[in-house]
Amino acid sequence: MEPWNLQPAHDTGLTPSERFRSVRRESGLLESLAHQVCFSLLRSYFAIGHRLTIVGREKLPPHGPFVLAANHCSHLDALALGAALTPRHRERAFPIAAGDVFFHTRVTSTFSAIMLNALPMWRKNCGPHALADLRRKLQEERAIFIIFPEGGRSRNGSMMPFKHGLGMLVAETNVPVVPCGLGGTFEALPPERNIPRPVAITLAIGDPLQFPSTANDRTGWSQIAKSVESRVRDLVGQSRTA
Amino acid sequence: MSEITRERLFGFRHAFDDPVTVVLTLTALALFLLAPVLILVATRAANSTSDKRKELWDRYRSWIWLALFILVPVLAGAFWTILAVATLSFLCYREYARITGLFRERTISLIVVIGILFIAFAALDNWYRLFVALFPLTVALIAIGGLIPDQPKGYIQRVGLGVLGFALFGSALGNLGYMANDWNYRPILLLIVFAVELNDIFAYICGHLFGHRKFVPNTSPNKTVGGAFGAIALTTPLVAVGAHFIWSGTALDTPVRLLGLGIIVSIVGQFGDLMLSSIKRDLGLKDTSKLIPGHGGILDRFDSLILVAPAVFHYVNYFVGFAVGQPQQIFSGWQI
């Protein structure tokens, strides 16, 4: 018989508000139930309100870890990607959201953590340690990250160049990056609007990419960003013509 | 539902029928009014640092919330009391599951949570046979639930942790809720909670005054033999006097039996404290969470109560019985 292996929750020792804002957060039974309910409601909303069409869903790996990388031009993007995941995926799915928007106050951070299972990315003072924590979480907890490598929402709907952060998460690992192209979210909810229009949305999912031999340095991160960006651009075009 | 049952469950007008309830509530209020003065005097006399002062005030503020969490439901009625005990069970189980890692075993955690819900229902329903059947049945369900992942590796650990979690926070703490089926449950519950919390304070004070020899240095280095015996010496008469007024004229109302109850509360309370110290030391943790400012987690605060609840329940049940003459199966007894 092997000795017992007791592993306290990684967020042990944090106050409730610190926990909601921490990437070490691990969901319990009630929070998992809240995520499942929230994602199910989102799925119904996107199916009815935006006639969400998903092309290439079979390309999603059966389980984590993997990263969904998509273009970003609307607050609907992360929700649409979350709605595309199967119930089995949702348990470990974490949208990586802007800390200064979604985790600014206690109310927004509680909602983002409990309902969306989001993890914060602080854009102004995001150091390498924040990405190192995410990289560790991705592999150790077999997580699924929903990320937008442009680093922010496009204000005019056209894609911006991808940043290095994605590469820092997956370089020299076998973690697949699944490129995704979203079409219609900008028309449904552009940055200046508060209420979405009932516009059709299409999500095109591409073949997973892996970067086990790409160096975990600035050159490697740049290569990964370019490679994924090019795939996402193709998929965005595909989603707009679908 | 009979009028008697409705009054017991929701009849807050009877809150202060028993003099022991009045005395304990007033004592608690007096302590809360006196505490700020004591804190001010003590911190000034000791020239405490601002961190120390903040910690003391945090503790005081948390104690007010904890006292309200205990006093309001107990005074409001048995329904609210059972609901509060079930909430306490869930919060304690949540902390236990998170520090042991059991929360990652979703099936077992769900079974324990359902078990706690059923315990609360059995207490609310005054259905004793269901109440005692729930422990073996839930253990069986946990043993079955542990098979679902089809992973023999770690089976004993996840099932063992699940059974211990349900035994402590569902079954043992559930006895507190079941006590609310007694018509005179208010002074009983208040006396137990009051005595257990004072027992901790007595042990701490006596330990500082007379504590020379360490009690269990590997488990809890600050506990001393002097503190343990001091707590027994002070808590026992307190419980015995309170119990004398509560169970006046019953089979329990003899000096030996009343002192026996006091000794049980004090000794078992201290063992509950040591049990949690052992669990935390085994895991290398200081506190079970940071939910209550100045105290740590819910478990850190209520650890002494966990083992006292079943010990007192069965001791009193042996001599007097709980819920004597109260209607049973209040909700489930309706014939279809």
Interface residues (C-beta under 8 A of the other chain):
Chain A: M1 E2 W4 N5 L6 Q7 P8 A9 T12 G13 L14 T15 P16 E18 E26 G28 L29 S32
Chain B: R94 A97 R98 I99 T100 G101 F103 R104 R106 S109 L110 V113 K153 G154 I156 Q157 D282 L283 L285 D287 S289 K290 L291
